[in-house]
Amino acid sequence: MELTKSEYRRGFQCPKKLWMDRNKKQEQYHGKTDEEIKAIEEDSGYWADIGNKVGIKVQEHFNAPPEIKHGSRARMVEETKERLKTNDSVVAEATFEYNGCFCRVDILNKTDEGYEIIEAKSSTDEIRDSSNDDESGEVKPKKKTIKPVDLADISFQYYVVKNSGLQVSEVMLMRLNKRYIKGKSDEKELFAFTKWIDEVSSEDMQKNVEETIEQLNCILAVNTEPLSTQYIGNRCNNCEYKSYCFKDMVKPNVFDIRGRIPGSKVVDENKNNVHLKDYAFKQGEGFITFEDIFKNGLKFTDKELDGKQKLQVLLELEQTEAPHICVSKIEDFLRRIKYPVYHLDFESLTQPIPEWDGISPTTKIPFQYSLHIQEKDKRKKQKHKEFLCEKGKEGEDPRRELAEELCKDIPEDSCVTAYYMPFEKKRLEELAEYIKKDDPKRAKHLLNIRDNIIDLMEPFQTGAYYCREMNGSHSIKQVLPALFPNDPDLDYKSLTINGATAGREYAKLPEVIKKDKDQYEKTRTDLLAYCELDTYAMVKLLSKLKEAVKDNSKCTAKCWWVRKAYESIRL
């Protein structure tokens, strides 16, 4: 049975995922609305486009001749053989087949020792630590890292290429270099390389590849759908088939517990490191439902849940409509708020292939902000200010103009809130660094704003305010509808743009305005509406916290089990 590289990769992640691809691919949309399906397809198209752009840069890096075009497998394999006969030193999309296994190599590079297999990724390289710089300035990585699925991917390529008769001298992962800065770094430094020949060529790894191929072929050989319970696990979170495979699971279950369970890795009977939720689920009865966990003394197997997780389990079992409120903690938080308070939210984009000076592949570039200014006296109407850089329609860098406008709108020493403040703080630091040489006064102003930010997420993150409808989450997208259900003015689902799509929609504006000015204006309006809702939500949440300390008659903290759960939260 034939098996492609992408199929091997997906089967390695989950054998049932591969079976579904072959037999029930339509179920990837199980339970999803038309809007959700459209968003999935747009997201897929976006990442495919990014992959194509990175692929072009990869081929330019190696001065590769035209790639082997996609077509019939037999033709691609034959063309690869012809290229190798002509002694081409670099072949892009070199294609090989061995015993029904098929792969395309991003770059096949000929050296004196043999051939290098180079797998290119649009993700960034391993974490590097500047404290490891030696006296020459060379940066030494802490440790080369690779995702298990990527290691499986390049091991499969080695297996196919080597058994096709080529001498493979090296296998490398080629990723975007986080330390590359447009305008400062050499263009050749855009990519970082790590070598994996020792790992992929080991006897154990190649034996594992053969066994995995055999396993996947056995699963694909039958028409009977594999049982979901064989493969359900924590890994399912980002799988397109999750809603289908989980459709018969009792709710809520172990996988609904939010966050990492302390000591969440265990060693199974095969001496493999296994996620605790997966391990407990596969033991069968005993740790599947919230009730199971409660009967076990609020422990998950032998691991005790943290306080926030206990709240989630206990309030769900109690089915109480009242929120858990810790008045003293909320009062402590509110005492730090000074009026008028400026609620700030940025929207940003990334450029995996940086286009503007000072940008790295991981830089989040703010192009828009919303600002709600809330007075202490609730009778005074809050003010709203917003900025969306018009340079977007020209494809120009928005950072300097945004920094100028933000300093006009937020005076120094103002009390500023953000929801998950590390994001806003980091953007302010980066903006200050970008303009400090030409505009040191404004750079200092930006850092002053950063130093006065308070995180409005804190009371919800720590469990000082928690209700069942939050489902263990403190994300603003979960908290807002939980506290203000059925409020049309606070409905993110009614918007056509969200946090995942705002940056890419902004990036498309130069092309949109050339083709359809009406669509340009609509996109601009949609971007403003989304960002505005984020800061208006902060106004409402701060008001809700103030109400909570005034009227705590609904507080469930007097229940001993909730109080005990809250006290164990690690603040």
Protein Blocks (a to p, Z undefined) as FASTA:
>chain_A
ZZdfklmmmmmmomklmmmmmmmmmlmmgoiafklmmmmmmmmmmmmmmmmmmmmmmmmm
nopacddddddfklmmmmmmmmmmnopabdghiacdeehiacddfbacddfklccddddd
fbdcddddfklpcfkopacdfbacddfklmmmmmmmmmmmmmnopacfbdcdddddfkbc
ghjacfklmpccddfklmmmpmklmmmmmmmmmmmmmmmmpmbdcdfklmgcfklmmpck
lmmmmmmgccddfklpgcjdehiaccdfkopacdfklmmmmnophilbmmlmmmnoopah
jaccdfklmmmmmmmmnopabdcddfklmmmmmmmpccddddddddddddfbafbghiaf
klccdfbdcdddddfblmbccdddddddfklmnopafklmmmmmmmmmmcghiacddehj
llmmmmmmmmmmmmmmmmmmlmmmmmmmmmmcccfklmmmnopaccfklnopabfklmmm
mmmghiaklcfklpcbdfklmmmmmmmmmmmmmmommlmmmmmmmmmmmmmmmmmmmmmm
mmmmmmmmmmmmlpcklpmklmmmmmmpcZZ
